[in-house]
Amino acid sequence: MQTIWLMKPCIVSKLTKLYKTMKINLYLFVAALMLMFVTTTTKAATVAPSAWKSYSKEEVQAMTLDQQKERVVEIKARIAEIKAMDKSTLNSDEKKELRSELKSMRVEAKSMNAAAGGGGIYLSVGAIIIIILILILLLH
Protein backbone atom coordinates (compact mmCIF):
# COMPACT_ATOMS: atom_id res chain seq x y z
CA MET A 1 0.00 0.00 0.00
CA GLN A 2 2.83 2.36 0.65
CA THR A 3 3.98 1.95 -2.88
CA ILE A 4 0.57 3.07 -4.14
CA TRP A 5 0.87 6.32 -2.21
CA LEU A 6 4.28 6.92 -3.58
CA MET A 7 3.17 6.26 -7.09
CA LYS A 8 0.23 8.70 -7.01
CA PRO A 9 1.47 12.09 -5.82
CA CYS A 10 -1.87 13.79 -6.55
CA ILE A 11 -3.51 11.79 -3.75
CA VAL A 12 -0.72 12.74 -1.37
CA SER A 13 -1.04 16.43 -2.23
CA LYS A 14 -4.81 16.23 -1.71
CA LEU A 15 -4.31 14.61 1.67
CA THR A 16 -1.74 17.21 2.73
CA LYS A 17 -4.10 20.00 1.67
CA LEU A 18 -6.90 18.32 3.60
CA TYR A 19 -4.61 17.93 6.60
CA LYS A 20 -3.61 21.61 6.44
CA THR A 21 -7.21 22.81 6.19
CA MET A 22 -8.22 20.53 9.06
CA LYS A 23 -5.29 21.87 11.07
CA ILE A 24 -6.29 25.49 10.32
CA ASN A 25 -9.93 24.74 11.17
CA LEU A 26 -8.85 23.14 14.45
CA TYR A 27 -6.70 26.16 15.34
CA LEU A 28 -9.55 28.54 14.52
CA PHE A 29 -11.95 26.49 16.63
CA VAL A 30 -9.55 26.45 19.59
CA ALA A 31 -8.95 30.21 19.24
CA ALA A 32 -12.70 30.84 19.17
CA LEU A 33 -13.15 28.74 22.31
CA MET A 34 -10.36 30.60 24.06
CA LEU A 35 -11.89 33.95 23.18
CA MET A 36 -15.30 32.75 24.28
CA PHE A 37 -14.09 31.99 27.79
CA VAL A 38 -11.87 35.02 28.30
CA THR A 39 -13.13 37.26 31.04
CA THR A 40 -12.51 40.94 31.08
CA THR A 41 -12.56 43.18 34.10
CA THR A 42 -14.03 46.60 33.71
CA LYS A 43 -14.52 49.38 36.18
CA ALA A 44 -18.14 50.28 36.67
CA ALA A 45 -19.16 53.81 35.86
CA THR A 46 -19.71 55.96 38.89
CA VAL A 47 -23.06 57.60 39.38
CA ALA A 48 -22.91 61.35 39.69
CA PRO A 49 -23.59 62.34 43.28
CA SER A 50 -26.86 64.15 43.85
CA ALA A 51 -26.95 67.75 44.91
CA TRP A 52 -28.78 66.80 48.09
CA LYS A 53 -26.83 67.46 51.27
CA SER A 54 -27.71 65.52 54.36
CA TYR A 55 -26.96 67.04 57.75
CA SER A 56 -25.60 65.12 60.73
CA LYS A 57 -27.31 65.02 64.13
CA GLU A 58 -24.90 67.60 65.52
CA GLU A 59 -25.57 69.99 62.64
CA VAL A 60 -29.33 69.56 63.10
CA GLN A 61 -29.10 70.26 66.82
CA ALA A 62 -27.10 73.42 66.10
CA MET A 63 -29.86 74.74 63.81
CA THR A 64 -32.42 77.25 65.01
CA LEU A 65 -36.10 76.38 65.00
CA ASP A 66 -36.71 78.44 61.83
CA GLN A 67 -33.85 76.70 60.03
CA GLN A 68 -35.25 73.32 61.05
CA LYS A 69 -38.69 74.29 59.71
CA GLU A 70 -37.14 75.37 56.40
CA ARG A 71 -35.21 72.13 56.25
CA VAL A 72 -38.38 70.10 56.83
CA VAL A 73 -40.02 71.93 53.91
CA GLU A 74 -36.97 71.10 51.74
CA ILE A 75 -37.14 67.44 52.77
CA LYS A 76 -40.87 67.25 51.98
CA ALA A 77 -40.28 68.84 48.57
CA ARG A 78 -37.47 66.39 47.79
CA ILE A 79 -39.61 63.42 48.87
CA ALA A 80 -42.44 64.63 46.62
CA GLU A 81 -39.92 64.97 43.77
CA ILE A 82 -38.67 61.40 44.33
CA LYS A 83 -42.23 60.05 44.47
CA ALA A 84 -43.02 61.77 41.16
CA MET A 85 -39.99 60.19 39.45
CA ASP A 86 -40.36 57.36 36.95
CA LYS A 87 -38.21 54.81 38.76
CA SER A 88 -38.55 52.17 36.06
CA THR A 89 -36.00 53.99 33.90
CA LEU A 90 -33.37 54.09 36.66
CA ASN A 91 -30.62 51.52 36.91
CA SER A 92 -29.82 49.69 40.14
CA ASP A 93 -27.07 52.10 41.22
CA GLU A 94 -29.38 55.10 40.88
CA LYS A 95 -32.13 53.30 42.79
CA LYS A 96 -29.64 52.43 45.53
CA GLU A 97 -28.56 56.08 45.73
CA LEU A 98 -32.21 57.18 46.06
CA ARG A 99 -32.78 54.67 48.87
CA SER A 100 -29.72 55.89 50.75
CA GLU A 101 -30.83 59.49 50.23
CA LEU A 102 -34.29 58.71 51.63
CA LYS A 103 -32.71 56.89 54.56
CA SER A 104 -30.48 59.87 55.37
CA MET A 105 -33.53 62.16 55.18
CA ARG A 106 -35.40 59.88 57.59
CA VAL A 107 -32.49 59.93 60.04
CA GLU A 108 -32.25 63.70 59.74
CA ALA A 109 -35.99 64.14 60.34
CA LYS A 110 -35.83 61.90 63.41
CA SER A 111 -32.94 63.91 64.80
CA MET A 112 -34.92 67.13 64.19
CA ASN A 113 -37.88 65.62 66.02
CA ALA A 114 -35.66 64.63 68.94
CA ALA A 115 -33.98 68.05 68.98
CA ALA A 116 -37.38 69.75 69.11
CA GLY A 117 -38.34 67.72 72.17
CA GLY A 118 -40.43 65.23 70.24
CA GLY A 119 -40.66 61.57 70.97
CA GLY A 120 -43.04 61.88 73.89
CA ILE A 121 -43.62 59.47 76.73
CA TYR A 122 -44.85 56.00 75.90
CA LEU A 123 -46.89 54.11 78.47
CA SER A 124 -47.92 50.53 78.09
CA VAL A 125 -51.40 49.30 78.99
CA GLY A 126 -50.01 47.52 82.05
CA ALA A 127 -48.36 50.72 83.29
CA ILE A 128 -51.61 52.66 82.86
CA ILE A 129 -53.53 50.01 84.84
CA ILE A 130 -50.94 50.13 87.65
CA ILE A 131 -51.11 53.95 87.76
CA ILE A 132 -54.92 53.87 87.94
CA LEU A 133 -54.82 51.27 90.78
CA ILE A 134 -52.29 53.36 92.73
CA LEU A 135 -54.45 56.47 92.27
CA ILE A 136 -57.54 54.56 93.47
CA LEU A 137 -55.69 53.28 96.54
CA LEU A 138 -54.22 56.70 97.40
CA LEU A 139 -57.41 58.69 96.87
CA HIS A 140 -59.70 56.31 98.75
C-alpha positions in Angstrom: 0.0 0.0 0.0 2.8 2.4 0.6 4.0 2.0 -2.9 0.6 3.1 -4.1 0.9 6.3 -2.2 4.3 6.9 -3.6 3.2 6.3 -7.1 0.2 8.7 -7.0 1.5 12.1 -5.8 -1.9 13.8 -6.6 -3.5 11.8 -3.7 -0.7 12.7 -1.4 -1.0 16.4 -2.2 -4.8 16.2 -1.7 -4.3 14.6 1.7 -1.7 17.2 2.7 -4.1 20.0 1.7 -6.9 18.3 3.6 -4.6 17.9 6.6 -3.6 21.6 6.4 -7.2 22.8 6.2 -8.2 20.5 9.1 -5.3 21.9 11.1 -6.3 25.5 10.3 -9.9 24.7 11.2 -8.9 23.1 14.4 -6.7 26.2 15.3 -9.5 28.5 14.5 -11.9 26.5 16.6 -9.5 26.5 19.6 -8.9 30.2 19.2 -12.7 30.8 19.2 -13.2 28.7 22.3 -10.4 30.6 24.1 -11.9 33.9 23.2 -15.3 32.7 24.3 -14.1 32.0 27.8 -11.9 35.0 28.3 -13.1 37.3 31.0 -12.5 40.9 31.1 -12.6 43.2 34.1 -14.0 46.6 33.7 -14.5 49.4 36.2 -18.1 50.3 36.7 -19.2 53.8 35.9 -19.7 56.0 38.9 -23.1 57.6 39.4 -22.9 61.4 39.7 -23.6 62.3 43.3 -26.9 64.1 43.8 -27.0 67.8 44.9 -28.8 66.8 48.1 -26.8 67.5 51.3 -27.7 65.5 54.4 -27.0 67.0 57.8 -25.6 65.1 60.7 -27.3 65.0 64.1 -24.9 67.6 65.5 -25.6 70.0 62.6 -29.3 69.6 63.1 -29.1 70.3 66.8 -27.1 73.4 66.1 -29.9 74.7 63.8 -32.4 77.3 65.0 -36.1 76.4 65.0 -36.7 78.4 61.8 -33.8 76.7 60.0 -35.3 73.3 61.0 -38.7 74.3 59.7 -37.1 75.4 56.4 -35.2 72.1 56.2 -38.4 70.1 56.8 -40.0 71.9 53.9 -37.0 71.1 51.7 -37.1 67.4 52.8 -40.9 67.3 52.0 -40.3 68.8 48.6 -37.5 66.4 47.8 -39.6 63.4 48.9 -42.4 64.6 46.6 -39.9 65.0 43.8 -38.7 61.4 44.3 -42.2 60.0 44.5 -43.0 61.8 41.2 -40.0 60.2 39.4 -40.4 57.4 37.0 -38.2 54.8 38.8 -38.6 52.2 36.1 -36.0 54.0 33.9 -33.4 54.1 36.7 -30.6 51.5 36.9 -29.8 49.7 40.1 -27.1 52.1 41.2 -29.4 55.1 40.9 -32.1 53.3 42.8 -29.6 52.4 45.5 -28.6 56.1 45.7 -32.2 57.2 46.1 -32.8 54.7 48.9 -29.7 55.9 50.7 -30.8 59.5 50.2 -34.3 58.7 51.6 -32.7 56.9 54.6 -30.5 59.9 55.4 -33.5 62.2 55.2 -35.4 59.9 57.6 -32.5 59.9 60.0 -32.2 63.7 59.7 -36.0 64.1 60.3 -35.8 61.9 63.4 -32.9 63.9 64.8 -34.9 67.1 64.2 -37.9 65.6 66.0 -35.7 64.6 68.9 -34.0 68.1 69.0 -37.4 69.7 69.1 -38.3 67.7 72.2 -40.4 65.2 70.2 -40.7 61.6 71.0 -43.0 61.9 73.9 -43.6 59.5 76.7 -44.9 56.0 75.9 -46.9 54.1 78.5 -47.9 50.5 78.1 -51.4 49.3 79.0 -50.0 47.5 82.0 -48.4 50.7 83.3 -51.6 52.7 82.9 -53.5 50.0 84.8 -50.9 50.1 87.7 -51.1 53.9 87.8 -54.9 53.9 87.9 -54.8 51.3 90.8 -52.3 53.4 92.7 -54.5 56.5 92.3 -57.5 54.6 93.5 -55.7 53.3 96.5 -54.2 56.7 97.4 -57.4 58.7 96.9 -59.7 56.3 98.7 
